[in-house]
Amino acid sequence: MTDALLSLTGVSKRYPGADGRFALDQVSLTVAPGETVGLVGESGSGKSTLARLSLGLLGPTHGAVRFAGHDPYRLRGRSGRPVRARLQFVPQHPRASLNPALRAGEAVAFALRTHGAPRRERPELTAELFRQVGLDPALARRYPRELSGGQLQRVAVARALATGPELVVCDEPTSALDRRVQARILDLFTELQERRGLAYLFISHDLAVVRRLAHRVVVLRHGRVVEEGPAEALWTAPRHPYTRALLAAATGTGPAGAGSSATGSGRSVPKDRAAIPPKPSTAEPHQPHPVVPDRQPFLGNHMTHRQPHHRFRARAAALLSATALLLTAAGCAPGSTAGSGTKTSGRGGTLVIGATGKLPNTDTMIGGAGFEGKRLVSFQLYEGLTRYDLSRTDAPPSVTGALATSWKVAADHKTWTFTLREGVKFQDGTPFNADAVLFNLDRYLDKKSEYYTDALGAAAGEYAGGITSYRELADGQVELVTKTPNGHFPEDLAHVLIASPAAVRATGSADFSEHPVGTGPFSFASQRAGEQIDLVANRSYWRGAPKLDKLVIKALPDAAARTAALRSGSVNWIEYPNPDDIETLKADGAQVVTNNYDHLWYWILDTKKGPWKELKVRQAANYAINREAIADKLLHGTADPAYQAAPRATLAYDKAGDTYAYDPAKAKRLLAEAGYADGFSTSVTVPTGGSGNLLPVPITEALQRDLAAVGIKAEIRTTDWSTLISAEAKGSVALGSDAIAQSTTLFQSEALLPLFIGTGSPFWTGQYSNPEVDALLASAAASPDQKARQADYRQALSLVTKDAPWLFVVNDRNPRALAPTVHGLVQPQSWFLDLTTVRVGE
């Protein structure tokens, strides 16, 4: 390979007050002339620190940085200017890096002036630079505020080119742009490289973007390089679990296989998954673009000229550029606020939410995207006979009436009578009545119904499977009978969603998800499968029309992409922001709201085979993990340590039941007593994202280190969320591991509790079984008295804590980040939300 243009050798960087932690730790990489090296990692991985070191804005704590044989940190004053001209920067947020008082052409001309271009030649050189980056030179007369995001990014590129650089450091240069504009900017980078022989250090959180542009990719995690290799090889055969997680986030599936198509230079994307349209390259795969003499930067002959200039203006511009670098590296833009670009319309505006996982099937109960999908989509389109009262923040939600106004249960605790709400209409204008209730129950439970499907039957079985009969009574009432006493039946029915019979008959069950109709606060407008669902306010909603005009849900499984979307204004609300981003989001003006709720992030252990079948081994693992460090350091206080099975924000939680403090010595002692003094090897399947899963791979990596310290060597196997829960629902483990890492609720829906900790569950639950727990669950289920159920549940969860069939890790605090223009949210102690109170506006 050609001698490196940029090299970092054993570079470490520690910031003051960082508690001894390194932002970068022993990082080495090179960039050859004409080569593009992609640097990939999530927020907090050290990418921006590496960019600052490469540009000479920071000096390393240890190691060496060299650009063209020079230490860029020591290139100061006029003597260092010729070398600095060869090293330039394109920021994430060009609006923040351009002086708002200068016209776009003046910003480019100032770079020309600083590096010696004669005054008389600057106008034509500026015009030529604008043409080279695909801009009309007439735009040079406009101020930054008068240009679009894509135009501003091209101006930033033109300014970087003005000095005739050999290497351009690009820090997330497309993350704040929409996909169409992203594609054009990436095309521009490729064309300029081919024309000028440029080298790039291209920094991004998005592996798909980097794959398209880069020859080689370096993956950074917690300040360390975890994998490096040719772009296509890393895409098709990633070795490190973190790389596989980034890849799954980029594609929604995992490594590209036979369905991929090469596009040259190792820059290929799956045909049906291209986030940014591919553009063929003329360069040979994985080879740097050659630096040809007649393709040298056209301003090189001007760099020997020196013109007088006002020192104050130069220092001000330098300060502005340096400040912009630091701000863009942190994702901040001075004078702007997170998400402020989302426009409002009408009286309530448009709320655009970035979701953490895939979007659900919109047919009533099929879902498939966990409680997040139910929270953001299903519960907005549909209702059951009951609903959660989500108006309080200080206690778990109670159940209240929705399509039923009241109910009563007979002495047998099995026969329930529901009085239906009068005057309710479906979103298609047809009336809700007893016939609609019976039609939907037939659709879920009667295999002879022409509208029954196996998918509907399986989904409904969790909440309505115990119903044995149902009929209409007089005076707007229906009677539902359960097979066994069920004290939480009213809560179950909040999940048994009612669709418009007329709409189902019109489309059939097979196509109903394309035109869903319910009675909920929002009506279906459109969807792009797997990407976005658009809803509009149901102005005839029986509880009163929502304040919003429109609700848009976007699938953004990558945490960094969600943060970038909020900052750019393409969304004004994100579910589960990366904890590393929270402080900078707040600094941008975002609202970050949290509350306790019924949540547990845990590992399910296979209790019937291998070492995990031993009680002391399972208990040892629970003593081995440092939950406090995960909650406080990794998750930055957005979660609480889970020392027992019962989540904190549930009626079953008793602080006296906190059991598993961090005690590695005790863990080793228990392992020795169980016959595993030398430890053992195991495996765990981890989702890369999804409903309630926080930062699943980083959390699991932290657990992996803790367990290794006591001798338990855990192999991490990653998959997407839908694959994991689909296998789990069928009683198996995706990828055949010994454990599953995921999140769960226990009491948000009591009907699910026996499926999680009861004997004989159809789900894969690690084959856990305790007859005492089963008896307590049966006792609780039979009682309509909530206090009696609470006592039984508390005792049952105490037994589960002792049995340790799980690795109890953290209880999430449900963080979400909102633009300052979003108002009216009530953050309940629940997985679910009432969005009727929310509005968007100043």
Disulfide bonds with the S-S distance in Angstrom:
none
